[in-house]
Amino acid sequence: MESVSAQVVAAAKLPVLNLGKFKLWKIRIKQYFLMTDYALWEVILNGDSPLPTRTVDGVETSVPPTTT
């Protein structure tokens, strides 16, 4: 009976990200997004909107995003 409970515990463990293979995982995720939805990859890299700008006396300057 103990072997059955040991199998249940082993099956319940979640996979853990192996830090030694993080670079490979990162490459695979990047390739997945590049192949399935390139526009989504652009949003991941650049954010979802352009930086806000303000024009004062004909000079356009970028304004940092406002957060709460």
Phi and psi in degrees as GROMACS dihedral restraints (atoms count N, CA, C in turn):
[ dihedral_restraints ]
;  ai    aj    ak    al  type     phi  dphi    fc
    3     4     5     6     1   -65.2    20    10
    4     5     6     7     1   -34.9    20    10
    6     7     8     9     1   -65.1    20    10
    7     8     9    10     1   -34.3    20    10
    9    10    11    12     1   -66.7    20    10
   10    11    12    13     1   -44.4    20    10
   12    13    14    15     1   -67.4    20    10
   13    14    15    16     1   -33.4    20    10
   15    16    17    18     1   -66.0    20    10
   16    17    18    19     1   -37.0    20    10
   18    19    20    21     1   -67.7    20    10
   19    20    21    22     1   -37.8    20    10
   21    22    23    24     1   -65.3    20    10
   22    23    24    25     1   -42.4    20    10
   24    25    26    27     1   -64.7    20    10
   25    26    27    28     1   -41.6    20    10
   27    28    29    30     1   -65.1    20    10
   28    29    30    31     1   -36.3    20    10
   30    31    32    33     1   -73.7    20    10
   31    32    33    34     1   -24.7    20    10
   33    34    35    36     1   -82.4    20    10
   34    35    36    37     1   -12.5    20    10
   36    37    38    39     1   -69.1    20    10
   37    38    39    40     1   136.9    20    10
   39    40    41    42     1   -85.1    20    10
   40    41    42    43     1   146.2    20    10
   42    43    44    45     1   -66.0    20    10
   43    44    45    46     1   138.7    20    10
   45    46    47    48     1  -108.4    20    10
   46    47    48    49     1   140.3    20    10
   48    49    50    51     1   -66.5    20    10
   49    50    51    52     1   120.8    20    10
   51    52    53    54     1   -79.6    20    10
   52    53    54    55     1   114.7    20    10
   54    55    56    57     1   -62.8    20    10
   55    56    57    58     1   -25.6    20    10
   57    58    59    60     1   -69.4    20    10
   58    59    60    61     1   -22.8    20    10
   60    61    62    63     1  -110.1    20    10
   61    62    63    64     1    18.1    20    10
   63    64    65    66     1   -63.6    20    10
   64    65    66    67     1   -40.5    20    10
   66    67    68    69     1   -62.3    20    10
   67    68    69    70     1   -40.7    20    10
   69    70    71    72     1   -64.8    20    10
   70    71    72    73     1   -42.5    20    10
   72    73    74    75     1   -61.5    20    10
   73    74    75    76     1   -43.3    20    10
   75    76    77    78     1   -62.4    20    10
   76    77    78    79     1   -41.5    20    10
   78    79    80    81     1   -64.0    20    10
   79    80    81    82     1   -42.4    20    10
   81    82    83    84     1   -65.4    20    10
   82    83    84    85     1   -40.8    20    10
   84    85    86    87     1   -64.2    20    10
   85    86    87    88     1   -43.1    20    10
   87    88    89    90     1   -60.8    20    10
   88    89    90    91     1   -45.9    20    10
   90    91    92    93     1   -62.3    20    10
   91    92    93    94     1   -38.4    20    10
   93    94    95    96     1   -60.7    20    10
   94    95    96    97     1   -48.6    20    10
   96    97    98    99     1   -67.3    20    10
   97    98    99   100     1   -36.6    20    10
   99   100   101   102     1   -64.6    20    10
  100   101   102   103     1   -35.8    20    10
  102   103   104   105     1   -82.9    20    10
  103   104   105   106     1   -30.4    20    10
  105   106   107   108     1   -95.1    20    10
  106   107   108   109     1   -41.9    20    10
  108   109   110   111     1  -153.9    20    10
  109   110   111   112     1    89.5    20    10
  111   112   113   114     1   -63.0    20    10
  112   113   114   115     1   -35.2    20    10
  114   115   116   117     1   -62.8    20    10
  115   116   117   118     1   -36.9    20    10
  117   118   119   120     1   -65.4    20    10
  118   119   120   121     1   -38.4    20    10
  120   121   122   123     1   -63.3    20    10
  121   122   123   124     1   -38.8    20    10
  123   124   125   126     1   -62.6    20    10
  124   125   126   127     1   -38.7    20    10
  126   127   128   129     1   -65.9    20    10
  127   128   129   130     1   -40.0    20    10
  129   130   131   132     1   -61.5    20    10
  130   131   132   133     1   -41.8    20    10
  132   133   134   135     1   -75.4    20    10
  133   134   135   136     1   -43.8    20    10
  135   136   137   138     1  -106.7    20    10
  136   137   138   139     1    -5.2    20    10
  138   139   140   141     1    90.3    20    10
  139   140   141   142     1   173.5    20    10
  141   142   143   144     1   -92.4    20    10
  142   143   144   145     1    -6.4    20    10
  144   145   146   147     1  -152.2    20    10
  145   146   147   148     1   156.3    20    10
  147   148   149   150     1   -68.8    20    10
  148   149   150   151     1   158.1    20    10
  150   151   152   153     1   -64.4    20    10
  151   152   153   154     1   137.5    20    10
  153   154   155   156     1   -68.8    20    10
  154   155   156   157     1   144.2    20    10
  156   157   158   159     1  -123.6    20    10
  157   158   159   160     1   156.5    20    10
  159   160   161   162     1  -133.0    20    10
  160   161   162   163     1   133.9    20    10
  162   163   164   165     1  -104.5    20    10
  163   164   165   166     1   118.9    20    10
  165   166   167   168     1  -126.4    20    10
  166   167   168   169     1   120.3    20    10
  168   169   170   171     1    53.7    20    10
  169   170   171   172     1    40.9    20    10
  171   172   173   174     1    79.4    20    10
  172   173   174   175     1     0.0    20    10
  174   175   176   177     1  -105.9    20    10
  175   176   177   178     1   123.3    20    10
  177   178   179   180     1   -93.8    20    10
  178   179   180   181     1   123.7    20    10
  180   181   182   183     1  -125.3    20    10
  181   182   183   184     1   148.7    20    10
  183   184   185   186     1   -82.7    20    10
  184   185   186   187     1   144.7    20    10
  186   187   188   189     1  -113.4    20    10
  187   188   189   190     1   131.9    20    10
  189   190   191   192     1   -64.9    20    10
  190   191   192   193     1   148.3    20    10
  192   193   194   195     1   -61.8    20    10
  193   194   195   196     1   145.4    20    10
  195   196   197   198     1   -93.1    20    10
  196   197   198   199     1   128.6    20    10
  198   199   200   201     1  -122.3    20    10
  199   200   201   202     1   162.0    20    10
